[in-house]
């Protein structure tokens, strides 16, 4: 059910999201320099680095929110470079934002319904005439909303106004809205910002289920304990350049990473 709910197909995708020599400049400043990374299905990848390392800029360039001066972003055979954020999302590369992307005056159910709008078939004629196909589509959408709410743990709050949810539940709802688009790759910008350890553990559990469903995940996050315990693969940026890549264990032992973080205590699990 999770595969069908998130990916809309019976098995996980074999596509990869390949970032090659991505470069971003703001005037004379090179914020990201020749950054390369492969995101794989059913793998959680973390992008880490000190403040100002270029993580958010790389993240924004991958998803079309800032233009790249060079390099490519490719999903399977599809070239995403220079696509608009909307087009990138349509191709299955979906992101969240550090600030909550919710409709606060709508219910949880209504927020999820909006999230599904890009992936659900629509027919104005069927809706106007009330044809069986339209009624059937409505029932299927209702079932999908219920299933997604159960998947993320929001079943008991479907009829609550989003603004009344505790902050940690609002963060879950933001992830759920992104999942409603049935992403091939889900990119999360600081999903645990402002959360306590219990709430962060709930997010980690959800992301493990997302991985098990076959979705590839990229995380930008400052909570190193959270990231290194959750991630399968880690890439490290410093001053706009990738200085290391590997498993969490390899990253924690890497001398260049330790130097970038000014000491062992900054990257220990």
C-alpha positions in Angstrom: 0.0 0.0 0.0 2.8 2.4 0.8 4.4 2.0 -2.6 1.1 2.7 -4.3 0.3 5.6 -2.0 3.6 7.4 -2.4 4.8 6.4 -5.9 1.6 5.5 -7.6 3.2 2.3 -9.0 3.7 -1.3 -7.8 7.4 -1.1 -7.2 10.1 1.4 -6.3 11.6 3.5 -9.1 15.1 2.6 -10.4 15.8 6.1 -11.5 18.4 8.3 -9.8 18.7 12.0 -9.5 22.1 12.9 -10.8 23.7 16.3 -9.9 26.8 17.0 -12.0 29.2 19.9 -11.5 26.5 22.2 -10.2 27.8 25.7 -9.9 25.9 28.7 -8.6 27.2 32.3 -8.6 25.8 35.5 -7.1 27.7 38.2 -9.0 31.4 37.7 -8.3 30.7 35.2 -5.4 30.7 31.5 -6.2 28.3 30.0 -3.7 28.5 26.4 -5.0 31.4 25.1 -7.1 31.2 22.0 -9.3 29.0 20.1 -6.8 28.1 16.5 -7.8 25.9 14.0 -6.0 23.8 11.0 -6.9 20.5 10.5 -5.1 19.2 7.0 -5.2 15.7 5.5 -4.6 15.1 4.1 -1.2 18.1 5.9 0.2 18.3 8.8 2.7 21.1 11.2 1.8 22.1 14.0 4.0 23.8 17.2 2.9 25.7 18.8 5.7 28.2 21.5 6.3 29.0 24.5 8.5 26.9 27.7 8.3 27.4 29.4 5.0 28.8 26.2 3.3 26.3 26.4 0.4 23.9 23.7 1.5 20.7 25.7 1.0 22.0 27.2 -2.3 22.7 23.8 -3.7 19.3 22.5 -2.5 17.6 25.5 -4.1 19.5 25.0 -7.4 18.6 21.3 -7.6 14.9 22.2 -7.2 14.9 25.2 -9.6 14.6 28.0 -7.1 17.9 29.6 -8.0 19.6 29.4 -11.5 22.7 27.4 -12.0 25.7 29.0 -13.7 26.9 25.6 -14.8 26.3 21.9 -14.4 23.3 19.7 -14.8 20.5 18.1 -12.8 19.0 14.9 -14.4 16.3 12.5 -13.3 16.8 9.3 -15.2 16.7 10.4 -18.8 14.9 13.7 -18.0 17.0 16.9 -18.0 15.8 19.1 -15.1 18.4 21.8 -15.5 16.9 25.3 -15.9 13.3 24.0 -15.4 11.1 26.1 -13.1 10.3 24.8 -9.6 6.8 23.8 -10.7 8.2 21.8 -13.6 10.8 20.1 -11.4 8.0 19.1 -9.0 5.9 17.8 -11.8 8.7 15.4 -12.7 8.7 13.9 -9.2 11.3 16.0 -7.4 9.3 17.5 -4.5 10.6 19.7 -1.7 9.6 21.1 1.6 10.7 24.5 3.0 12.2 25.4 6.4 9.1 27.6 7.0 5.9 25.6 7.1 4.0 25.3 3.8 0.5 25.0 5.1 -2.9 26.6 4.7 -3.4 27.4 8.3 -7.2 28.1 8.2 -8.0 24.9 6.4 -8.4 21.5 8.0 -5.7 18.8 7.8 -7.9 16.9 5.3 -8.3 20.0 3.1 -4.5 20.6 3.2 -3.9 17.0 2.0 -6.6 17.4 -0.7 -4.7 20.4 -2.1 -1.5 18.4 -1.9 -3.1 15.6 -4.1 -4.4 18.0 -6.7 -1.4 17.7 -9.0 -1.6 13.9 -9.2 -5.3 13.3 -9.4 -7.2 13.0 -12.7 -9.6 15.9 -13.4 -12.5 16.3 -15.7 -14.7 19.4 -15.6 -17.4 17.7 -17.7 -17.6 14.8 -15.3 -17.8 17.1 -12.3 -20.5 19.3 -13.8 -22.6 16.4 -14.9 -21.9 14.4 -11.7 -20.9 11.4 -13.8 -20.0 8.1 -12.1 -16.4 8.6 -13.0 -16.3 11.8 -11.0 -18.0 10.3 -8.0 -15.6 7.3 -8.2 -12.6 9.7 -8.3 -14.0 11.5 -5.3 -14.2 8.3 -3.3 -10.7 7.3 -4.4 -9.3 10.7 -3.3 -11.0 10.4 0.0 -9.5 7.0 0.5 -6.0 8.2 -0.4 -6.3 11.1 2.0 -7.2 8.7 4.8 -4.4 6.4 3.8 -1.8 9.2 3.8 -3.0 10.5 7.1 -2.6 7.0 8.6 0.9 6.7 7.0 2.2 10.0 8.6 0.2 9.6 11.9 -2.4 12.3 11.5 -5.6 10.2 11.3 -7.1 11.6 14.5 -6.5 15.2 13.4 -8.0 15.2 9.9 -10.8 17.5 10.8 -8.7 19.9 12.8 -7.8 23.3 11.5 -4.1 23.2 10.6 -3.3 26.3 12.7 -4.5 24.5 15.9 -2.1 21.6 15.6 1.0 21.6 17.8 4.1 22.7 16.0 5.5 19.2 15.7 2.3 18.0 14.1 2.4 20.9 11.7 5.8 19.8 10.5 4.4 16.3 9.9 1.6 17.9 7.9 4.0 19.8 5.7 5.8 16.5 4.9 2.5 14.8 4.2 1.5 17.6 1.7 4.8 17.0 -0.1 4.1 13.2 -0.1 0.7 13.8 -1.6 2.4 14.7 -4.8 3.8 11.1 -4.9 7.4 12.1 -5.3 10.2 10.0 -6.7 12.6 12.1 -4.6 11.6 14.1 -1.6 13.9 16.9 -0.6 13.5 18.2 3.0 14.9 21.6 4.2 15.5 21.3 8.0 12.4 19.2 8.8 13.2 19.1 12.5 13.9 22.8 13.0 12.3 23.9 16.3 11.3 20.4 17.3 12.2 18.7 20.6 13.9 15.2 20.7 10.6 13.4 20.9 9.1 15.2 17.9 12.3 14.7 15.9 12.1 10.9 16.6 8.6 10.9 15.1 9.9 12.6 12.0 12.8 10.1 11.8 10.3 7.2 12.0 8.2 8.7 9.2 11.3 9.2 6.9 12.3 5.6 7.5 8.8 4.5 6.3 9.2 6.8 3.3 12.5 5.2 2.5 10.9 1.7 2.8 8.3 2.8 0.3 11.0 3.3 -2.3 11.3 7.1 -2.2 14.7 8.7 -2.3 15.2 11.4 0.3 17.7 14.4 0.5 18.0 16.1 3.9 19.5 19.5 4.7 19.5 19.7 8.5 21.7 21.2 11.3 20.9 18.4 13.9 23.9 16.2 13.4 22.8 13.5 15.8 19.4 13.2 14.0 21.1 13.2 10.5 23.9 10.7 11.2 21.6 8.3 12.9 19.1 8.4 10.1 21.0 8.8 6.9 22.4 6.0 4.7 24.8 8.4 2.8 26.2 11.8 3.6 27.8 14.6 1.5 29.7 17.5 3.1 30.0 21.0 1.7 32.4 23.6 2.9 32.8 27.0 1.3 30.7 25.8 -1.6 32.8 22.8 -2.4 32.2 19.1 -1.6 34.9 18.0 0.7 33.7 14.5 1.6 31.1 11.9 0.8 30.4 8.4 2.2 28.6 6.6 5.0 27.9 8.3 8.3 30.6 6.3 9.9 33.1 7.4 7.2 32.1 11.0 7.5 32.6 11.0 11.3 36.2 9.7 10.8 37.1 12.1 8.0 39.8 14.6 9.0 38.6 17.3 6.5 35.1 17.1 8.0 36.4 17.4 11.5 38.5 20.4 10.5 35.5 22.1 8.8 33.4 21.7 11.9 36.2 22.9 14.2 36.4 19.8 16.3 35.2 16.3 16.8 32.3 17.2 19.1 30.5 19.0 16.3 29.9 15.8 14.2 29.7 13.1 16.8 26.5 11.0 16.9 
